[in-house]
Amino acid sequence: MKKKIVIFGGSSGLAIDLSIRLSKDFYVINISSKSTNLNHKNIKEIKIDKYSEEEISKIIFSLSKQAEHIFLFMNGITDSKAFYKMGNEEISHIIKVNYELPVIITNIIIKNFILQKTKYIYFSSSRALLGDRGISLYSSSKSALKYFARSLSLEYGKFNHFFYTFSLGVFEKGLVDKVKKSNLDKIIKRSATNSFVDIDELERAVSYISENNSATGSVLNIDNGYF
């Protein structure tokens, strides 16, 4: 039986392309609050009204206990304005999407799959982990996932639960649409290769993690050398 990839936050261009590529070797379940029109072999699209605990639990409980699942958390939203101009509602929303949702979903998964071998990949970014101007909430909430994964690795490794963080560079799809061109040029020039990251590199990274246990708790940089 093929290992199953479950993607949360699967409506971005990056997530859709990754789903298609991964479907060659995995059965992919793409979950999003928006329709993705993914009509490909080995891909199941699940559209939910909202990421409520009830809806998430229903999906998790429906997954087969006989398969090994790899959960990808691709939920992400960045700051839309200067921090001092934000209201409480916008601040809470960014923290919820980037950090609170992955934490709650992970809690539900562990409860249901505690005795099954399971893997979790949290998507962060190299710019977020290093910090930068104008992304204080994005940076802090995405950085928190790194330590969340590290702590859970220590706590649940004995149960065959493995946790990883992907530190992404700039791809041609995804949150790149929210970055000003002047900032985008600076980010790309800061990388060792001065170019966008190839999505095939991301596919290979997921495939690598699917076969690797020893890197649990680690951050895997997929960023063309962003220093």
PAMIKOL-626279 format. One line per field, with one value per residue: residue number from 0; residue in three letters; chain; x, y, z of N, C-alpha, C in turn. Coordinates in nm, 3 decimals. Layout:
# residues N
i = (NUM ...)
aa = (Ala ...)
ch = (A ...)
n_east = (X ...)
n_north = (Y ...)
n_up = (Z ...)
ca_east = (X ...)
ca_north = (Y ...)
ca_up = (Z ...)
c_east = (X ...)
c_north = (Y ...)
c_up = (Z ...)
//
This chain:
# residues 227
i = (0 1 2 3 4 5 6 7 8 9 10 11 12 13 14 15 16 17 18 19 20 21 22 23 24 25 26 27 28 29 30 31 32 33 34 35 36 37 38 39 40 41 42 43 44 45 46 47 48 49 50 51 52 53 54 55 56 57 58 59 60 61 62 63 64 65 66 67 68 69 70 71 72 73 74 75 76 77 78 79 80 81 82 83 84 85 86 87 88 89 90 91 92 93 94 95 96 97 98 99 100 101 102 103 104 105 106 107 108 109 110 111 112 113 114 115 116 117 118 119 120 121 122 123 124 125 126 127 128 129 130 131 132 133 134 135 136 137 138 139 140 141 142 143 144 145 146 147 148 149 150 151 152 153 154 155 156 157 158 159 160 161 162 163 164 165 166 167 168 169 170 171 172 173 174 175 176 177 178 179 180 181 182 183 184 185 186 187 188 189 190 191 192 193 194 195 196 197 198 199 200 201 202 203 204 205 206 207 208 209 210 211 212 213 214 215 216 217 218 219 220 221 222 223 224 225 226)
aa = (Met Lys Lys Lys Ile Val Ile Phe Gly Gly Ser Ser Gly Leu Ala Ile Asp Leu Ser Ile Arg Leu Ser Lys Asp Phe Tyr Val Ile Asn Ile Ser Ser Lys Ser Thr Asn Leu Asn His Lys Asn Ile Lys Glu Ile Lys Ile Asp Lys Tyr Ser Glu Glu Glu Ile Ser Lys Ile Ile Phe Ser Leu Ser Lys Gln Ala Glu His Ile Phe Leu Phe Met Asn Gly Ile Thr Asp Ser Lys Ala Phe Tyr Lys Met Gly Asn Glu Glu Ile Ser His Ile Ile Lys Val Asn Tyr Glu Leu Pro Val Ile Ile Thr Asn Ile Ile Ile Lys Asn Phe Ile Leu Gln Lys Thr Lys Tyr Ile Tyr Phe Ser Ser Ser Arg Ala Leu Leu Gly Asp Arg Gly Ile Ser Leu Tyr Ser Ser Ser Lys Ser Ala Leu Lys Tyr Phe Ala Arg Ser Leu Ser Leu Glu Tyr Gly Lys Phe Asn His Phe Phe Tyr Thr Phe Ser Leu Gly Val Phe Glu Lys Gly Leu Val Asp Lys Val Lys Lys Ser Asn Leu Asp Lys Ile Ile Lys Arg Ser Ala Thr Asn Ser Phe Val Asp Ile Asp Glu Leu Glu Arg Ala Val Ser Tyr Ile Ser Glu Asn Asn Ser Ala Thr Gly Ser Val Leu Asn Ile Asp Asn Gly Tyr Phe)
ch = (A A A A A A A A A A A A A A A A A A A A A A A A A A A A A A A A A A A A A A A A A A A A A A A A A A A A A A A A A A A A A A A A A A A A A A A A A A A A A A A A A A A A A A A A A A A A A A A A A A A A A A A A A A A A A A A A A A A A A A A A A A A A A A A A A A A A A A A A A A A A A A A A A A A A A A A A A A A A A A A A A A A A A A A A A A A A A A A A A A A A A A A A A A A A A A A A A A A A A A A A A A A A A A A A A A A A A A A A A A A A A A A A A A A)
n_east = (0.084 0.050 0.222 0.054 0.000 -0.102 -0.224 -0.257 -0.401 -0.403 -0.452 -0.292 -0.086 0.164 0.117 -0.070 0.074 0.272 0.120 0.036 0.281 0.370 0.180 0.261 0.406 0.282 -0.032 -0.239 -0.399 -0.564 -0.637 -0.842 -0.987 -1.071 -1.170 -0.977 -0.982 -0.855 -0.825 -0.689 -0.528 -0.480 -0.514 -0.706 -0.942 -1.041 -1.271 -1.330 -1.555 -1.462 -1.174 -1.255 -1.252 -1.426 -1.470 -1.209 -1.148 -1.332 -1.227 -0.971 -1.040 -1.148 -0.941 -0.740 -0.621 -0.440 -0.254 0.054 0.087 0.182 0.188 0.147 0.187 0.087 -0.034 -0.044 0.008 0.097 0.220 0.027 0.051 0.229 0.334 0.242 0.014 -0.173 -0.475 -0.621 -0.770 -0.660 -0.401 -0.446 -0.556 -0.342 -0.164 -0.323 -0.365 -0.098 0.026 -0.146 -0.345 -0.191 -0.095 -0.329 -0.439 -0.235 -0.251 -0.498 -0.439 -0.233 -0.371 -0.543 -0.376 -0.181 -0.063 0.030 0.280 0.379 0.427 0.520 0.531 0.623 0.571 0.784 0.980 1.296 1.346 1.163 1.261 1.507 1.435 1.307 1.245 0.911 0.774 0.701 0.502 0.451 0.709 0.760 0.550 0.583 0.840 0.801 0.699 0.919 1.037 0.826 0.804 1.052 1.035 0.816 0.927 1.108 0.931 0.753 0.891 0.944 0.708 0.705 0.646 0.730 0.884 0.929 1.074 1.037 1.234 1.174 1.281 1.240 0.980 0.828 0.561 0.296 0.330 0.483 0.350 0.264 0.478 0.659 0.800 1.052 1.149 1.145 1.341 1.568 1.564 1.601 1.854 2.001 2.028 2.235 2.234 2.101 1.836 1.496 1.362 1.348 1.054 1.067 1.272 1.154 0.964 1.140 1.248 1.032 0.992 1.233 1.211 1.002 1.124 1.302 1.394 1.576 1.633 1.448 1.301 1.462 1.554 1.502 1.659 1.540 1.617 1.790 2.026 1.998 2.120)
n_north = (-0.121 0.224 0.494 0.757 1.096 1.377 1.689 1.995 2.313 2.333 2.493 2.681 2.786 2.665 2.445 2.301 2.234 2.080 1.871 1.742 1.654 1.483 1.286 1.093 0.904 0.873 0.843 1.115 1.338 1.626 1.902 2.180 2.507 2.621 2.561 2.348 2.219 1.979 1.726 1.466 1.150 0.948 1.156 1.299 1.541 1.743 1.964 2.198 2.382 2.542 2.549 2.397 2.231 2.017 1.952 1.895 1.678 1.490 1.434 1.331 1.106 0.951 0.847 0.571 0.327 0.147 0.243 0.425 0.757 1.081 1.398 1.719 2.053 2.323 2.561 2.911 3.259 3.595 3.908 4.194 4.459 4.728 4.646 4.815 4.920 4.725 4.562 4.393 4.176 4.106 4.041 3.818 3.647 3.588 3.457 3.240 3.101 3.041 2.917 2.826 2.660 2.441 2.330 2.250 2.069 1.878 1.782 1.648 1.451 1.299 1.195 1.021 0.855 0.744 0.493 0.430 0.446 0.765 1.072 1.418 1.726 2.054 2.362 2.623 2.920 3.031 3.301 3.375 3.234 3.353 3.614 3.940 4.270 4.393 4.153 4.060 3.913 3.693 3.586 3.526 3.348 3.139 3.060 2.952 2.700 2.546 2.488 2.367 2.131 2.017 1.969 1.793 1.580 1.472 1.396 1.211 1.033 0.770 0.649 0.617 0.850 1.113 1.426 1.718 2.020 2.230 2.465 2.704 2.860 3.110 3.044 3.026 3.027 3.067 3.231 3.424 3.601 3.797 3.950 4.247 4.356 4.481 4.396 4.124 4.089 4.150 3.943 3.716 3.771 3.743 3.476 3.183 3.093 3.283 3.266 3.146 2.880 2.549 2.365 2.093 2.024 2.048 1.845 1.625 1.651 1.593 1.327 1.221 1.257 1.084 0.841 0.864 0.852 0.932 1.202 1.333 1.609 1.792 2.079 2.121 2.276 2.426 2.621 2.733 2.817 3.043 3.294)
n_up = (0.000 -0.083 0.079 0.246 0.176 0.350 0.308 0.461 0.414 0.137 -0.093 -0.218 -0.497 -0.488 -0.317 -0.467 -0.701 -0.580 -0.476 -0.710 -0.815 -0.609 -0.620 -0.794 -0.659 -0.417 -0.241 -0.231 -0.012 -0.030 0.155 0.205 0.258 0.034 -0.304 -0.513 -0.752 -0.821 -1.017 -1.039 -1.079 -0.794 -0.616 -0.366 -0.310 -0.044 0.058 0.305 0.514 0.720 0.933 1.170 1.489 1.494 1.219 1.137 1.303 1.206 0.954 1.020 1.173 0.975 0.832 0.725 0.952 0.874 0.699 0.648 0.735 0.620 0.727 0.600 0.675 0.535 0.575 0.568 0.624 0.572 0.713 0.641 0.664 0.833 1.166 1.378 1.274 1.276 1.389 1.676 1.582 1.329 1.405 1.570 1.380 1.202 1.374 1.442 1.195 1.113 1.335 1.555 1.431 1.306 1.548 1.688 1.502 1.494 1.755 1.748 1.558 1.683 1.901 1.770 1.621 1.782 1.816 1.567 1.313 1.220 1.042 1.045 0.884 0.908 0.756 0.722 0.673 0.543 0.556 0.751 0.975 1.012 1.048 0.960 0.830 0.853 0.874 1.127 1.272 1.104 1.098 1.374 1.440 1.255 1.319 1.568 1.513 1.458 1.707 1.830 1.679 1.741 2.017 2.030 1.894 2.077 2.271 2.154 1.996 2.075 2.023 1.756 1.614 1.408 1.354 1.157 1.023 0.746 0.596 0.384 0.078 -0.175 -0.389 -0.717 -0.688 -0.446 -0.129 -0.242 -0.401 -0.231 -0.173 -0.215 -0.526 -0.515 -0.267 -0.315 -0.510 -0.358 -0.172 -0.333 -0.440 -0.213 -0.174 -0.231 -0.493 -0.635 -0.741 -0.800 -0.598 -0.714 -0.756 -0.779 -0.611 -0.365 -0.376 -0.381 -0.129 0.043 -0.028 0.059 0.339 0.384 0.395 0.597 0.936 1.126 1.114 1.261 1.430 1.314 1.109 0.774 0.519 0.233 0.029 -0.156 -0.043 0.153 0.335)
ca_east = (0.000 0.127 0.212 -0.041 0.036 -0.219 -0.181 -0.346 -0.368 -0.360 -0.508 -0.195 -0.027 0.274 0.060 -0.135 0.180 0.338 0.026 0.041 0.410 0.378 0.083 0.326 0.459 0.201 -0.173 -0.242 -0.527 -0.544 -0.743 -0.840 -1.117 -1.101 -1.167 -0.851 -1.008 -0.753 -0.885 -0.577 -0.520 -0.413 -0.535 -0.842 -0.960 -1.141 -1.298 -1.400 -1.607 -1.367 -1.088 -1.306 -1.207 -1.521 -1.444 -1.077 -1.159 -1.405 -1.133 -0.867 -1.101 -1.183 -0.819 -0.715 -0.517 -0.350 -0.156 0.143 0.052 0.275 0.105 0.215 0.114 0.125 -0.110 0.045 -0.036 0.200 0.177 -0.021 0.085 0.321 0.280 0.172 -0.114 -0.262 -0.567 -0.614 -0.830 -0.564 -0.290 -0.493 -0.577 -0.212 -0.113 -0.408 -0.338 0.040 0.073 -0.250 -0.408 -0.107 -0.087 -0.456 -0.451 -0.138 -0.307 -0.603 -0.375 -0.164 -0.473 -0.604 -0.276 -0.073 0.003 0.071 0.393 0.324 0.524 0.462 0.622 0.571 0.632 0.825 1.064 1.426 1.332 1.093 1.348 1.615 1.375 1.325 1.154 0.779 0.710 0.720 0.408 0.480 0.836 0.750 0.458 0.644 0.957 0.751 0.678 1.048 1.057 0.714 0.843 1.167 0.988 0.733 1.016 1.161 0.821 0.677 0.975 0.931 0.582 0.720 0.597 0.849 0.846 1.030 1.041 1.096 1.263 1.167 1.322 1.136 0.932 0.754 0.420 0.277 0.326 0.564 0.259 0.243 0.605 0.687 0.905 1.181 1.191 1.166 1.473 1.670 1.561 1.661 1.997 2.066 2.051 2.362 2.218 2.034 1.725 1.385 1.382 1.275 0.957 1.111 1.356 1.061 0.911 1.244 1.264 0.923 1.021 1.344 1.158 0.915 1.208 1.401 1.347 1.682 1.638 1.336 1.334 1.553 1.507 1.560 1.659 1.515 1.613 1.899 2.133 1.957 2.197)
ca_north = (0.000 0.347 0.586 0.864 1.235 1.459 1.829 2.098 2.440 2.288 2.568 2.770 2.735 2.577 2.322 2.228 2.174 1.976 1.758 1.672 1.584 1.376 1.181 0.989 0.801 0.867 0.881 1.249 1.395 1.771 1.962 2.326 2.574 2.669 2.456 2.345 2.154 1.878 1.604 1.384 1.016 0.938 1.276 1.321 1.678 1.761 2.106 2.216 2.517 2.612 2.457 2.377 2.106 1.913 1.911 1.833 1.547 1.401 1.393 1.247 0.979 0.873 0.793 0.431 0.297 0.049 0.311 0.522 0.890 1.192 1.518 1.842 2.171 2.430 2.683 3.025 3.394 3.688 4.041 4.274 4.599 4.747 4.589 4.914 4.952 4.608 4.550 4.264 4.070 4.064 3.977 3.686 3.564 3.542 3.358 3.121 3.027 2.995 2.837 2.759 2.553 2.321 2.272 2.184 1.953 1.779 1.724 1.554 1.339 1.214 1.123 0.916 0.768 0.730 0.363 0.409 0.528 0.885 1.180 1.553 1.825 2.190 2.449 2.757 2.977 3.077 3.443 3.381 3.185 3.451 3.743 4.046 4.383 4.385 4.020 4.023 3.808 3.577 3.531 3.468 3.233 3.030 3.014 2.870 2.563 2.475 2.438 2.277 2.004 1.963 1.919 1.675 1.471 1.414 1.341 1.105 0.947 0.630 0.598 0.621 0.974 1.186 1.565 1.789 2.155 2.270 2.608 2.727 2.984 3.172 2.970 3.113 3.025 3.067 3.363 3.518 3.703 3.899 4.020 4.354 4.316 4.530 4.305 3.993 4.092 4.144 3.808 3.623 3.800 3.701 3.331 3.145 3.069 3.399 3.221 3.081 2.738 2.458 2.287 1.953 2.008 2.029 1.709 1.530 1.663 1.517 1.185 1.187 1.247 0.967 0.724 0.897 0.871 0.984 1.348 1.389 1.728 1.877 2.175 2.093 2.399 2.411 2.766 2.777 2.879 3.178 3.320)
ca_up = (0.000 -0.089 0.191 0.215 0.209 0.382 0.304 0.514 0.350 0.004 -0.206 -0.283 -0.620 -0.450 -0.262 -0.576 -0.783 -0.501 -0.470 -0.839 -0.825 -0.510 -0.653 -0.873 -0.569 -0.296 -0.248 -0.172 0.032 -0.026 0.237 0.198 0.269 -0.100 -0.405 -0.588 -0.882 -0.844 -1.071 -1.081 -1.021 -0.664 -0.533 -0.316 -0.263 0.060 0.084 0.431 0.530 0.806 1.007 1.305 1.550 1.454 1.081 1.132 1.368 1.116 0.850 1.080 1.213 0.854 0.770 0.754 1.051 0.814 0.615 0.711 0.689 0.635 0.729 0.562 0.721 0.443 0.607 0.585 0.591 0.615 0.754 0.528 0.690 0.946 1.289 1.460 1.210 1.286 1.502 1.746 1.502 1.227 1.475 1.612 1.261 1.153 1.470 1.433 1.071 1.105 1.448 1.634 1.354 1.304 1.682 1.716 1.413 1.541 1.877 1.707 1.490 1.780 1.978 1.688 1.560 1.878 1.802 1.428 1.268 1.157 1.025 1.041 0.826 0.926 0.656 0.764 0.566 0.590 0.589 0.879 1.082 1.033 1.084 0.862 0.847 0.795 0.887 1.268 1.313 1.021 1.143 1.509 1.441 1.179 1.395 1.680 1.466 1.466 1.844 1.853 1.619 1.814 2.147 2.008 1.855 2.200 2.351 2.089 1.913 2.119 1.967 1.610 1.556 1.367 1.327 1.079 0.977 0.619 0.586 0.239 0.014 -0.258 -0.506 -0.809 -0.649 -0.301 -0.066 -0.319 -0.456 -0.129 -0.151 -0.311 -0.621 -0.468 -0.160 -0.374 -0.575 -0.253 -0.112 -0.429 -0.449 -0.088 -0.179 -0.293 -0.637 -0.694 -0.824 -0.732 -0.568 -0.803 -0.679 -0.779 -0.492 -0.254 -0.391 -0.339 0.016 0.105 -0.052 0.149 0.475 0.390 0.421 0.699 1.073 1.212 1.108 1.336 1.509 1.238 1.009 0.643 0.441 0.089 0.008 -0.246 0.035 0.198 0.458)
c_east = (0.087 0.114 0.122 0.009 -0.094 -0.172 -0.290 -0.303 -0.326 -0.407 -0.409 -0.140 0.085 0.221 -0.004 -0.031 0.250 0.250 0.035 0.170 0.418 0.285 0.142 0.370 0.376 0.054 -0.186 -0.384 -0.503 -0.663 -0.731 -0.981 -1.159 -1.093 -1.038 -0.868 -0.899 -0.818 -0.774 -0.583 -0.438 -0.422 -0.682 -0.849 -1.071 -1.155 -1.379 -1.446 -1.514 -1.288 -1.135 -1.256 -1.296 -1.492 -1.310 -1.082 -1.228 -1.312 -1.029 -0.922 -1.133 -1.061 -0.793 -0.601 -0.414 -0.239 -0.066 0.115 0.165 0.192 0.189 0.128 0.162 0.043 -0.012 -0.017 0.067 0.140 0.137 0.011 0.182 0.255 0.197 0.036 -0.216 -0.354 -0.556 -0.666 -0.732 -0.446 -0.328 -0.509 -0.446 -0.155 -0.193 -0.374 -0.198 0.081 -0.038 -0.313 -0.320 -0.097 -0.214 -0.472 -0.357 -0.190 -0.413 -0.542 -0.309 -0.262 -0.527 -0.504 -0.160 0.004 0.048 0.191 0.340 0.432 0.453 0.568 0.556 0.647 0.657 0.904 1.194 1.422 1.264 1.184 1.462 1.561 1.402 1.225 1.018 0.709 0.719 0.628 0.429 0.606 0.824 0.662 0.515 0.768 0.915 0.733 0.806 1.067 0.943 0.751 0.957 1.122 0.904 0.818 1.069 1.051 0.758 0.760 0.961 0.801 0.585 0.645 0.718 0.809 0.962 0.980 1.111 1.112 1.276 1.227 1.207 1.106 0.854 0.605 0.412 0.271 0.411 0.478 0.237 0.368 0.625 0.805 1.043 1.236 1.224 1.304 1.585 1.679 1.631 1.812 2.073 2.095 2.179 2.351 2.149 1.919 1.612 1.421 1.294 1.181 0.992 1.200 1.268 1.000 1.013 1.264 1.156 0.947 1.133 1.294 1.070 0.994 1.306 1.337 1.449 1.690 1.525 1.381 1.419 1.480 1.578 1.546 1.643 1.505 1.721 2.011 2.102 2.023 2.183)
c_north = (0.125 0.426 0.702 0.998 1.310 1.603 1.919 2.233 2.417 2.368 2.661 2.706 2.636 2.442 2.237 2.160 2.061 1.852 1.675 1.592 1.465 1.259 1.071 0.873 0.782 0.887 1.011 1.289 1.544 1.836 2.115 2.382 2.634 2.552 2.465 2.284 2.055 1.747 1.516 1.248 1.021 1.066 1.283 1.463 1.681 1.911 2.117 2.361 2.602 2.508 2.448 2.243 1.990 1.861 1.841 1.692 1.446 1.348 1.296 1.110 0.890 0.808 0.650 0.414 0.199 0.114 0.401 0.660 0.990 1.319 1.641 1.961 2.292 2.556 2.798 3.156 3.492 3.824 4.124 4.422 4.608 4.703 4.690 4.954 4.838 4.616 4.411 4.149 4.016 3.991 3.833 3.592 3.507 3.434 3.228 3.037 2.965 2.899 2.757 2.643 2.428 2.252 2.192 2.058 1.842 1.708 1.617 1.431 1.244 1.133 1.003 0.813 0.737 0.598 0.332 0.498 0.644 0.992 1.313 1.648 1.963 2.283 2.587 2.817 3.029 3.224 3.460 3.341 3.281 3.586 3.848 4.156 4.351 4.251 3.970 3.909 3.680 3.507 3.460 3.345 3.114 2.975 2.923 2.725 2.481 2.413 2.346 2.137 1.939 1.901 1.793 1.555 1.398 1.340 1.217 1.015 0.800 0.565 0.595 0.736 1.063 1.324 1.639 1.930 2.181 2.421 2.642 2.860 3.037 3.083 3.067 3.116 3.023 3.209 3.467 3.631 3.819 3.985 4.126 4.315 4.361 4.440 4.167 3.984 4.081 4.005 3.709 3.645 3.756 3.551 3.301 3.132 3.183 3.359 3.167 2.935 2.656 2.372 2.138 1.924 1.983 1.890 1.606 1.534 1.585 1.368 1.137 1.166 1.122 0.840 0.746 0.917 0.947 1.136 1.413 1.504 1.828 1.977 2.144 2.219 2.369 2.553 2.821 2.848 3.023 3.204 3.466)
c_up = (0.000 0.042 0.149 0.264 0.236 0.394 0.360 0.457 0.206 -0.114 -0.275 -0.409 -0.591 -0.401 -0.371 -0.664 -0.709 -0.493 -0.597 -0.852 -0.730 -0.544 -0.740 -0.784 -0.442 -0.331 -0.169 -0.135 0.054 0.043 0.234 0.217 0.135 -0.198 -0.486 -0.727 -0.919 -0.888 -1.129 -1.012 -0.893 -0.581 -0.494 -0.261 -0.157 0.088 0.213 0.444 0.615 0.884 1.152 1.358 1.508 1.314 1.068 1.190 1.276 1.007 0.906 1.116 1.093 0.789 0.816 0.856 0.994 0.733 0.699 0.651 0.715 0.621 0.698 0.602 0.640 0.465 0.625 0.544 0.647 0.653 0.632 0.543 0.806 1.076 1.369 1.402 1.223 1.406 1.563 1.661 1.397 1.290 1.513 1.493 1.209 1.244 1.460 1.311 1.073 1.216 1.518 1.559 1.345 1.440 1.714 1.630 1.457 1.665 1.844 1.642 1.590 1.862 1.901 1.636 1.654 1.861 1.660 1.396 1.183 1.148 1.001 0.984 0.836 0.831 0.715 0.647 0.626 0.629 0.724 0.994 1.113 1.080 0.978 0.891 0.785 0.809 1.032 1.312 1.233 1.072 1.278 1.512 1.366 1.250 1.510 1.639 1.475 1.603 1.887 1.801 1.696 1.946 2.131 1.965 1.977 2.278 2.289 1.997 1.948 2.069 1.814 1.546 1.531 1.312 1.259 1.046 0.845 0.619 0.438 0.198 -0.070 -0.379 -0.594 -0.779 -0.497 -0.247 -0.139 -0.376 -0.359 -0.106 -0.258 -0.400 -0.573 -0.358 -0.215 -0.439 -0.471 -0.192 -0.204 -0.438 -0.325 -0.088 -0.256 -0.444 -0.710 -0.786 -0.738 -0.703 -0.661 -0.719 -0.678 -0.658 -0.369 -0.258 -0.342 -0.189 0.090 0.089 0.039 0.292 0.490 0.424 0.536 0.836 1.157 1.214 1.187 1.426 1.434 1.149 0.878 0.558 0.292 0.034 -0.084 -0.170 0.072 0.334 0.503)
//
